[in-house]
Amino acid sequence: MHRKLDDGDEKKLLYNLADIQDYLLKTDILLKLCSDIKDLNKLYRKSFKKIETYDEEEECTVTPDACNGYTFELYINSFFQFCDSNKFGVLMVERAEEYAPVSNQ
């Protein structure tokens, strides 16, 4: 979602478009895409992040002050390049009717 500041320092939508990330994939196609390990490994994204560890004495997880490890993430939209373009589409819907803000907590 693209936002900008207007004269009143209030955030508002610039394009009134967003990606709510609802994807429908046939499992047989997804399994086929995942079966080629060489191509699949190229799709992983490497990030250096703060990775929580477990403190046995305190019996709790601890978040480090600085990044301490790599994560390798694979996103569903990484597979779009392998989809047939004639079987790929976008739906444009009324935002007020279809969108509900969800927080990752």
Long-range contacts (C-beta under 8 A, 24 or more apart in sequence): 16-95, 18-95, 18-99, 20-98, 20-99, 21-76, 21-77, 23-76, 23-77, 25-76, 25-79, 29-83, 30-79, 33-79, 33-82, 40-74, 43-74, 43-78, 43-79, 44-72, 44-73, 44-74, 45-72, 45-73, 45-74, 45-75, 45-78, 46-70, 46-71, 46-72, 47-71, 47-73
